[in-house]
Each structure stands twice: as structure tokens, then as C-alpha cells.
Amino acid sequence: MRFVITGKNIDVTAGLKAAVEEKMSKLEKYFTPDTQIDVTLSVEKERHKIEVTIPVKGSIIRSEQVSNDMYVSIDLVEEIIEKQLKKYKKKIIDRSQGSGSFKQEFIDREFEDDDEIKIVRSKRFGIKPMYPEDACVQMELLGHSFYVFRNAETDEVNVVYRRKGNTYGLIEPEN
């Protein structure tokens, strides 16, 4: 892997560069040797931020982490990217229409998908026309935090939702 490490408001010392390369080298098991990893280190007040971008054919793998210590941020960002790779492996490879930047072992390996998005329940119901205020009342009666309805004024499907401070929001489709 090739590293491109830059700094904003920080000198990229040999120690920082070594820490980044050491931590990110854990990702070598996923990528081919010619994969480029762009790393940007920046400091704003007490915020030590690292941004890692890995362009792969047809997609981008990216993470940024902020903490009060740059070495902590470096540790965190590597863990996040590894989780992303395991979680979205199939989607990343399908989207990039080939394995281009990825090692064959990574493509062939199956990972436990603890965080997989699973729809466990599906509901169907009739949507009757009503005004947004009536939808808010219905939402409160059901004890939900949002409510889908057909707006009686526009005849479009809208959503009302409960906001902080006992206020409500309305989501309308864009034309």
C-alpha cells in the first residue's frame, strides 16, 4: 500500500508518520500493494483529527476520527475502516464491478455480520388523507415518534415526526 500523508496545522513528524503507517498496515490484508491510502492529519484547538480516504474502483472508503490525542485518533480510524470493509464487503465489491484494489483472500473470506441491517417486521396499512396537524394528533395517540400520511392539501405522502422540545416536523417530497 502507498501512503500519502499530509498535515494541516500540524507538522507530520517521523513518529506520527510511523504510527499512521504501522496502524494502517493492518489493512494490507484487504488491499493490493498498489492501493493508495490518503491520510490527512489536522489540529484545531484541542481537536486532533485524522481523515483516511481509500479510493477503490467505483467507490471510496472513508473515515475520520477526532479526539484530544492524535495517536488515539489514529487507532480509532483504523478500527472503523476495518469494520466498514467487513460490513459492506459485498456492496463495495459489487459496486466496483470487480475486485480491482482488493486482495483475493478478502473477497473469498466470509465475515460475521453483526451489524447487518435487517428488516424484521413489515407493515401494510391504508393511508387516508388528513391534515398535518391531524397526523400529529394521530401519532401522539399511537405513541409513535413519526407518522406517515397522505396530505389532504397536496395529495402527497408526508411524514410528521416529534422533535426535541415538544415540537413537530413535517417531511414533504421534493418535486
Backbone as CSV, one residue per row, in Angstrom:
resi,resn,N_x,N_y,N_z,CA_x,CA_y,CA_z,C_x,C_y,C_z
1,MET,0.856,-1.175,0.000,0.000,0.000,0.000,0.897,1.232,0.000
2,ARG,0.412,2.244,-0.680,1.140,3.508,-0.745,0.404,4.527,0.114
3,PHE,1.144,5.185,0.992,0.555,6.179,1.886,0.892,7.575,1.402
4,VAL,-0.118,8.442,1.373,0.086,9.865,1.116,-0.400,10.571,2.376
5,ILE,0.552,11.027,3.184,0.218,11.610,4.485,0.493,13.112,4.435
6,THR,-0.542,13.901,4.733,-0.397,15.357,4.749,-0.871,15.888,6.091
7,GLY,-0.447,17.108,6.405,-0.832,17.718,7.661,-1.406,19.105,7.459
8,LYS,-2.397,19.444,8.262,-2.976,20.789,8.295,-2.815,21.299,9.719
9,ASN,-2.127,22.403,9.872,-1.859,22.982,11.193,-1.083,22.019,12.092
10,ILE,-0.312,21.120,11.481,0.490,20.167,12.242,1.662,19.731,11.381
11,ASP,2.814,19.598,12.010,3.971,19.030,11.320,3.863,17.518,11.404
12,VAL,3.940,16.862,10.256,3.886,15.403,10.239,5.289,14.908,10.585
13,THR,5.483,14.610,11.854,6.784,14.153,12.337,7.011,12.707,11.908
14,ALA,8.254,12.285,12.034,8.584,10.895,11.707,7.799,9.939,12.599
15,GLY,7.599,10.322,13.859,6.837,9.483,14.790,5.381,9.339,14.379
16,LEU,4.758,10.456,13.973,3.365,10.402,13.514,3.251,9.572,12.239
17,LYS,4.179,9.819,11.318,4.157,9.081,10.061,4.306,7.584,10.321
18,ALA,5.216,7.215,11.222,5.420,5.805,11.550,4.176,5.210,12.207
19,ALA,3.532,5.980,13.080,2.320,5.492,13.757,1.200,5.252,12.748
20,VAL,1.037,6.184,11.815,-0.006,6.030,10.792,0.286,4.801,9.939
21,GLU,1.518,4.695,9.452,1.861,3.572,8.579,1.747,2.233,9.304
22,GLU,2.158,2.206,10.565,2.060,0.964,11.332,0.602,0.547,11.525
23,LYS,-0.225,1.491,11.913,-1.636,1.178,12.172,-2.364,0.829,10.878
24,MET,-2.146,1.614,9.831,-2.843,1.380,8.566,-2.317,0.133,7.848
25,SER,-1.107,-0.300,8.196,-0.577,-1.504,7.553,-1.400,-2.740,7.930
26,LYS,-2.202,-2.632,8.983,-3.105,-3.727,9.338,-4.150,-3.956,8.241
27,LEU,-4.337,-2.951,7.390,-5.309,-3.070,6.301,-4.711,-3.760,5.077
28,GLU,-3.409,-4.060,5.111,-2.755,-4.701,3.969,-3.413,-6.017,3.585
29,LYS,-4.011,-6.689,4.569,-4.639,-7.978,4.271,-5.861,-7.826,3.375
30,TYR,-6.361,-6.593,3.206,-7.544,-6.363,2.383,-7.215,-5.829,0.992
31,PHE,-6.109,-5.087,0.878,-5.831,-4.366,-0.356,-4.594,-4.876,-1.076
32,THR,-4.558,-4.627,-2.385,-3.381,-4.962,-3.174,-2.276,-3.948,-2.864
33,PRO,-1.027,-4.302,-3.152,0.094,-3.416,-2.816,0.044,-2.050,-3.506
34,ASP,-0.599,-1.939,-4.652,-0.626,-0.652,-5.359,-1.769,0.266,-4.916
35,THR,-2.516,-0.116,-3.892,-3.612,0.719,-3.383,-3.050,1.932,-2.653
36,GLN,-3.595,3.103,-2.968,-3.155,4.340,-2.323,-4.078,4.683,-1.171
37,ILE,-3.486,5.051,-0.041,-4.265,5.474,1.123,-3.897,6.928,1.411
38,ASP,-4.887,7.816,1.301,-4.680,9.240,1.569,-5.031,9.523,3.015
39,VAL,-4.079,10.085,3.757,-4.269,10.382,5.175,-4.009,11.863,5.399
40,THR,-4.951,12.526,6.049,-4.777,13.933,6.398,-4.898,14.068,7.904
41,LEU,-3.859,14.613,8.514,-3.851,14.876,9.948,-4.053,16.372,10.135
42,SER,-4.929,16.754,11.070,-5.134,18.177,11.318,-5.402,18.425,12.796
43,VAL,-5.086,19.638,13.213,-5.302,20.038,14.596,-6.010,21.382,14.586
44,GLU,-7.121,21.464,15.323,-7.850,22.710,15.525,-8.158,22.802,17.007
45,LYS,-7.556,23.763,17.666,-7.658,23.906,19.125,-7.227,22.597,19.772
46,GLU,-8.074,21.931,20.496,-7.710,20.660,21.147,-8.204,19.442,20.365
47,ARG,-8.674,19.670,19.137,-9.234,18.580,18.332,-8.167,18.027,17.380
48,HIS,-7.789,16.778,17.596,-6.815,16.101,16.742,-7.599,15.183,15.812
49,LYS,-7.584,15.523,14.519,-8.430,14.816,13.564,-7.581,14.105,12.520
50,ILE,-7.998,12.889,12.191,-7.383,12.135,11.104,-8.483,11.774,10.116
51,GLU,-8.203,12.003,8.834,-9.128,11.635,7.763,-8.393,10.646,6.868
52,VAL,-9.014,9.505,6.626,-8.423,8.482,5.766,-9.371,8.233,4.607
53,THR,-8.845,8.311,3.398,-9.627,8.073,2.190,-8.893,7.037,1.353
54,ILE,-9.624,5.997,0.966,-9.048,4.938,0.141,-9.903,4.823,-1.118
55,PRO,-9.433,5.414,-2.223,-10.205,5.285,-3.460,-10.037,3.883,-4.045
56,VAL,-11.149,3.223,-4.293,-11.138,1.931,-4.971,-12.034,2.087,-6.193
57,LYS,-11.848,1.260,-7.171,-12.581,1.397,-8.428,-14.086,1.517,-8.188
58,GLY,-14.658,2.650,-8.547,-16.092,2.848,-8.451,-16.599,3.215,-7.067
59,SER,-15.715,3.368,-6.075,-16.171,3.647,-4.728,-15.067,4.326,-3.932
60,ILE,-15.417,4.796,-2.747,-14.446,5.396,-1.842,-14.721,4.858,-0.450
61,ILE,-13.665,4.449,0.213,-13.776,4.021,1.607,-13.182,5.163,2.415
62,ARG,-13.946,5.696,3.373,-13.506,6.891,4.068,-13.924,6.856,5.528
63,SER,-13.060,7.418,6.369,-13.402,7.574,7.771,-12.629,8.747,8.323
64,GLU,-13.224,9.410,9.300,-12.500,10.449,10.017,-12.809,10.300,11.492
65,GLN,-11.798,10.541,12.302,-11.956,10.417,13.743,-11.312,11.623,14.414
66,VAL,-11.921,12.057,15.507,-11.438,13.209,16.251,-11.319,12.813,17.716
67,SER,-10.225,13.215,18.335,-10.056,13.023,19.775,-9.122,14.115,20.272
68,ASN,-8.755,14.051,21.541,-7.845,15.063,22.065,-6.393,14.622,21.949
69,ASP,-6.146,13.456,21.300,-4.799,12.948,21.103,-4.709,12.318,19.712
70,MET,-3.728,12.705,18.925,-3.628,12.232,17.550,-3.433,10.716,17.494
71,TYR,-2.684,10.151,18.432,-2.437,8.706,18.410,-3.722,7.921,18.695
72,VAL,-4.586,8.458,19.522,-5.886,7.831,19.790,-6.737,7.882,18.517
73,SER,-6.733,9.032,17.843,-7.486,9.179,16.592,-7.010,8.174,15.552
74,ILE,-5.698,7.980,15.464,-5.130,7.022,14.504,-5.626,5.611,14.810
75,ASP,-5.627,5.234,16.085,-6.121,3.909,16.469,-7.587,3.735,16.093
76,LEU,-8.381,4.754,16.380,-9.820,4.672,16.130,-10.135,4.546,14.640
77,VAL,-9.455,5.308,13.805,-9.795,5.337,12.386,-9.520,3.987,11.715
78,GLU,-8.467,3.307,12.120,-8.169,2.006,11.537,-9.259,0.998,11.876
79,GLU,-9.717,1.014,13.124,-10.779,0.091,13.542,-12.066,0.332,12.744
80,ILE,-12.401,1.595,12.545,-13.630,1.950,11.814,-13.552,1.470,10.366
81,ILE,-12.421,1.698,9.715,-12.288,1.273,8.319,-12.377,-0.244,8.214
82,GLU,-11.765,-0.946,9.142,-11.837,-2.408,9.112,-13.274,-2.889,9.279
83,LYS,-14.018,-2.264,10.181,-15.435,-2.623,10.358,-16.225,-2.340,9.081
84,GLN,-15.965,-1.188,8.454,-16.665,-0.845,7.214,-16.391,-1.888,6.138
85,LEU,-15.140,-2.269,6.006,-14.775,-3.253,4.984,-15.494,-4.575,5.197
86,LYS,-15.533,-5.039,6.431,-16.202,-6.309,6.717,-17.705,-6.203,6.508
87,LYS,-18.270,-5.076,6.944,-19.725,-4.911,6.892,-20.229,-4.748,5.463
88,TYR,-19.508,-3.974,4.669,-20.001,-3.637,3.338,-19.234,-4.329,2.226
89,LYS,-18.500,-5.400,2.558,-17.668,-6.088,1.578,-18.414,-6.386,0.286
90,LYS,-19.554,-7.026,0.394,-20.298,-7.425,-0.805,-20.717,-6.212,-1.619
91,LYS,-21.220,-5.171,-0.953,-21.668,-3.977,-1.667,-20.510,-3.254,-2.333
92,ILE,-19.382,-3.143,-1.624,-18.221,-2.451,-2.178,-17.730,-3.169,-3.423
93,ILE,-17.609,-4.480,-3.346,-17.077,-5.250,-4.468,-18.072,-5.251,-5.628
94,ASP,-19.376,-5.409,-5.340,-20.383,-5.369,-6.400,-20.380,-4.016,-7.092
95,ARG,-20.313,-2.946,-6.315,-20.381,-1.594,-6.860,-19.153,-1.283,-7.709
96,SER,-18.006,-1.810,-7.308,-16.789,-1.514,-8.054,-16.610,-2.469,-9.240
97,GLN,-17.583,-3.335,-9.468,-17.623,-4.235,-10.620,-16.294,-4.952,-10.822
98,GLY,-15.887,-5.581,-9.795,-14.634,-6.314,-9.856,-13.849,-6.031,-8.600
99,SER,-12.811,-6.779,-8.421,-12.107,-6.690,-7.158,-10.917,-5.765,-7.202
100,GLY,-10.640,-5.138,-8.338,-9.535,-4.219,-8.557,-8.538,-4.020,-7.442
101,SER,-8.877,-3.298,-6.389,-7.935,-2.930,-5.329,-7.885,-3.943,-4.192
102,PHE,-8.748,-4.951,-4.220,-8.853,-5.857,-3.092,-8.104,-7.158,-3.343
103,LYS,-7.535,-7.705,-2.281,-6.869,-8.996,-2.364,-7.916,-10.096,-2.498
104,GLN,-7.553,-11.158,-3.186,-8.464,-12.270,-3.416,-8.887,-12.928,-2.106
105,GLU,-7.984,-12.991,-1.113,-8.329,-13.612,0.173,-9.472,-12.858,0.854
106,PHE,-9.463,-11.525,0.736,-10.526,-10.709,1.328,-11.852,-10.966,0.621
107,ILE,-11.810,-11.064,-0.676,-13.032,-11.288,-1.455,-13.640,-12.650,-1.132
108,ASP,-12.778,-13.657,-0.980,-13.255,-15.021,-0.742,-13.693,-15.265,0.693
109,ARG,-13.189,-14.477,1.621,-13.443,-14.731,3.048,-14.840,-14.268,3.460
110,GLU,-15.482,-15.077,4.285,-16.785,-14.717,4.843,-16.589,-14.114,6.227
111,PHE,-17.285,-13.032,6.518,-17.201,-12.388,7.819,-18.537,-12.481,8.519
112,GLU,-18.488,-12.579,9.852,-19.704,-12.487,10.649,-20.208,-11.060,10.515
113,ASP,-21.471,-10.906,10.243,-22.029,-9.582,10.030,-22.957,-9.229,11.178
114,ASP,-22.351,-8.808,12.303,-23.134,-8.467,13.493,-24.021,-7.248,13.254
115,ASP,-23.493,-6.287,12.511,-24.193,-5.014,12.334,-25.030,-4.977,11.071
116,GLU,-25.289,-6.120,10.453,-26.037,-6.141,9.211,-27.420,-5.531,9.423
117,ILE,-27.844,-4.761,8.461,-29.162,-4.142,8.542,-30.193,-5.214,8.203
118,LYS,-31.087,-5.464,9.139,-32.111,-6.485,8.941,-33.479,-5.880,9.182
119,ILE,-34.366,-6.058,8.243,-35.756,-5.647,8.436,-36.452,-6.848,9.040
120,VAL,-36.937,-6.691,10.268,-37.522,-7.827,10.976,-39.043,-7.785,10.988
121,ARG,-39.603,-6.678,10.553,-41.058,-6.585,10.545,-41.489,-5.667,9.416
122,SER,-42.576,-6.003,8.797,-43.100,-5.195,7.710,-44.589,-4.986,7.945
123,LYS,-45.042,-3.769,7.730,-46.466,-3.468,7.930,-47.053,-2.891,6.660
124,ARG,-48.325,-3.134,6.460,-49.079,-2.522,5.360,-50.323,-1.898,5.970
125,PHE,-50.605,-0.691,5.541,-51.810,-0.047,6.034,-52.280,0.983,5.017
126,GLY,-53.563,1.240,5.060,-54.131,2.244,4.173,-53.759,3.642,4.636
127,ILE,-53.460,4.498,3.687,-53.100,5.879,4.028,-54.265,6.759,3.626
128,LYS,-54.937,7.308,4.645,-56.071,8.163,4.325,-55.633,9.632,4.363
129,PRO,-56.266,10.458,3.548,-55.908,11.878,3.517,-56.234,12.559,4.850
130,MET,-55.307,13.370,5.328,-55.527,14.160,6.538,-54.581,15.351,6.527
131,TYR,-54.852,16.286,7.390,-54.009,17.466,7.511,-52.850,17.155,8.458
132,PRO,-51.711,17.839,8.293,-50.544,17.568,9.141,-50.838,17.642,10.642
133,GLU,-51.665,18.586,11.043,-51.996,18.708,12.465,-52.746,17.472,12.956
134,ASP,-53.656,16.952,12.122,-54.392,15.736,12.480,-53.446,14.531,12.550
135,ALA,-52.456,14.509,11.662,-51.477,13.428,11.671,-50.660,13.459,12.965
136,CYS,-50.357,14.667,13.458,-49.622,14.797,14.725,-50.453,14.231,15.881
137,VAL,-51.726,14.534,15.875,-52.614,14.013,16.918,-52.657,12.487,16.847
138,GLN,-52.799,11.957,15.641,-52.840,10.501,15.456,-51.536,9.861,15.921
139,MET,-50.412,10.496,15.610,-49.111,9.994,16.030,-49.028,9.920,17.556
140,GLU,-49.494,10.979,18.227,-49.475,11.005,19.692,-50.384,9.932,20.275
141,LEU,-51.546,9.737,19.660,-52.469,8.710,20.146,-51.859,7.313,20.044
142,LEU,-51.050,7.092,18.999,-50.416,5.790,18.816,-49.140,5.650,19.643
143,GLY,-48.619,6.763,20.142,-47.387,6.718,20.924,-46.140,6.526,20.077
144,HIS,-46.206,6.928,18.815,-45.064,6.795,17.907,-44.269,8.090,17.851
145,SER,-43.067,8.015,17.283,-42.249,9.218,17.134,-42.366,9.796,15.728
146,PHE,-43.055,9.100,14.816,-43.325,9.617,13.479,-44.625,9.004,12.966
147,TYR,-45.170,9.602,11.918,-46.427,9.103,11.362,-46.456,9.415,9.866
148,VAL,-46.765,8.407,9.046,-46.849,8.557,7.597,-48.314,8.752,7.221
149,PHE,-48.579,9.742,6.379,-49.963,10.025,5.992,-50.003,10.669,4.613
150,ARG,-51.198,10.715,4.024,-51.388,11.417,2.752,-51.928,12.794,3.086
151,ASN,-51.219,13.819,2.659,-51.585,15.192,2.946,-52.857,15.554,2.179
152,ALA,-53.884,15.980,2.896,-55.172,16.306,2.284,-55.073,17.529,1.371
153,GLU,-54.092,18.397,1.610,-53.950,19.601,0.784,-53.203,19.329,-0.515
154,THR,-52.167,18.476,-0.451,-51.315,18.260,-1.629,-51.500,16.883,-2.257
155,ASP,-52.167,15.970,-1.572,-52.381,14.591,-2.001,-51.054,13.827,-2.146
156,GLU,-50.012,14.278,-1.437,-48.721,13.594,-1.449,-48.511,12.884,-0.122
157,VAL,-47.670,11.855,-0.134,-47.327,11.158,1.090,-46.335,12.018,1.869
158,ASN,-46.634,12.290,3.134,-45.802,13.097,4.021,-45.526,12.316,5.299
159,VAL,-44.584,12.830,6.077,-44.264,12.249,7.373,-44.199,13.376,8.387
160,VAL,-44.867,13.196,9.527,-44.682,14.114,10.647,-43.861,13.364,11.684
161,TYR,-43.049,14.110,12.435,-42.212,13.480,13.443,-42.083,14.391,14.651
162,ARG,-41.817,13.762,15.793,-41.667,14.500,17.038,-40.234,14.984,17.149
163,ARG,-40.075,16.254,17.491,-38.745,16.852,17.676,-38.511,17.117,19.153
164,LYS,-37.285,17.480,19.475,-36.980,17.851,20.857,-37.765,19.087,21.229
165,GLY,-38.102,19.237,22.481,-38.814,20.419,22.950,-40.297,20.394,22.641
166,ASN,-40.864,19.185,22.473,-42.306,19.039,22.191,-42.763,19.826,20.982
167,THR,-41.956,19.796,19.921,-42.364,20.403,18.657,-42.446,19.286,17.620
168,TYR,-42.942,19.603,16.437,-43.137,18.609,15.393,-42.481,19.075,14.109
169,GLY,-42.114,18.109,13.291,-41.551,18.391,11.977,-42.403,17.731,10.921
170,LEU,-42.324,18.257,9.693,-43.068,17.719,8.561,-42.094,17.468,7.421
171,ILE,-42.118,16.264,6.873,-41.281,15.930,5.723,-42.189,15.790,4.510
172,GLU,-41.870,16.581,3.495,-42.638,16.564,2.256,-41.713,16.177,1.107
173,PRO,-42.240,15.480,0.096,-41.385,15.132,-1.050,-41.049,16.368,-1.876
174,GLU,-39.864,16.332,-2.475,-39.433,17.435,-3.329,-39.896,17.162,-4.734
175,ASN,-40.409,18.162,-5.411,-40.871,17.973,-6.806,-39.785,18.270,-7.787
